[in-house]
Amino acid sequence: MIGVLGGMGPLATVDFMKKIVEATPAAGDQAHVPVLAHNDPRIPDRTDAILGNGPSPLPALCRGLQTLVNAGARCIAIPCNTAHRWHAELAAESPVPVLHIADAVSDTLRARAVRRVGLLATDGTLAAGVYQHRIDTPDMTWIVPTAAEQARVMAGIRAVKAGDIARGAEELEFAARALQARGAEIIVLACTEIPLAIEAGGFERDACLDATQALAAECVAWWHMHQPVAPVATEFSAVVG
């Protein structure tokens, strides 16, 4: 079973679950990936923590991780880019693998052989270098928003979290086109709220790499490689009717 350490935010977690289903080559229900989601929105704000404006989310993340592992998760995915600032700590704490969203994105970028990559993300993700440090290759250049453009990115993300998808699309498309104008060949949507707005707007999807989708595909690939041959035994000795 794949464990989803979610709630950051709740709608983005639901979108991630949907993308796991869509990424699975299944002819029927039983061929889909078994998934358990810990969708707890009470986890402290990740960007506030990184910028020194709030408490660390790490204790809450560790509790969620423990809940998933105790429930039988054999691999953990975190559909929140900014939370990957604490990936190393979570991976060290976890007895099961914790996938890294930037690794899933890196595989796709290398396959497409792009050199100039735009990055739309939260202030926290950019400040922590979640992508720039994890994907550091000499033949690739990251293009990030200016301060004014980043203010619109954050406004767009906040709008999506508040349920205003149309406003989010307007703000995020502006920033995406600005990155394109500076030479971005592809734009990584590196916040799980951003694809929700981009998909609802008019921005060309072929110009984007949805990090959420890349992580979902990585979950499906991991499960197909590691799934048990036989069903997992339970404590129940008979079918409950």
C-alpha positions, 0 to 999 in steps of 0.5 A: 500500500502507498501512504500519502502524507497529505493535507498540504493542502486538502484539495491538492491531496485529492488531486494527487489521489486522482492522478494516481488513479489516472496514471495506473494502467488498470482494466478493473478495480483490483488492478489499481494501486492500494492507497491510504491518505493521511489528509490532515490540514492542521500541519503548520504552514511550510513556507512560514516555517522556512522563512522563520515566521512560524513553527516547524511542521516536522513533528506533525509530519513525523506523526502523520508518517508514523500513522501511515507506516503503522497502518501498513504503508510500504512506501510514502509520497508527500504531495507538497513540494515545500514539505520536501525541505524536511525530506531528509529528516522524514526519510531518516525517521521512516522504516519504508522508502519516502519518495522525493518529488524532485527525483520524479521531476528530474527523470522527466526533465532528462527524458525531454533533454531541456536546458532552460527550465522555469520554476513556479513554486512557493516562497518556501520551496524556492528559498529552501532550494528543493529543486535547485539543490536536488537537480543540479546539473551543469547543462540546465538553467533554472529560471525563477520569477522576479520578486514582483512575479513571485508575489503574484505566484503566491497570490495565485496559490493562496487563491486556490487554497481559498477555492478561487480557482479562476483568480489563481489561474489569472495570477499563475498564468501571468507568472508562467508567461513571464518565465516563457518570455525569458526563455523557459522551454518548460515550466515545472509546476512545483506547488500542488495547488498550481496545476489545479489553476493551470488546468482550469485556465488557458495556459498551454499544458504541453509547456508545463511539467506537473510535479504532482503528476510526476510523483503520481506516476512514480508511485504507480511505478514503485508499486508495480515493482514492489507489490507483494505477490500474495495479499497481505495477511490480516488479523481477521480469520474469517470474512466479516459479513 
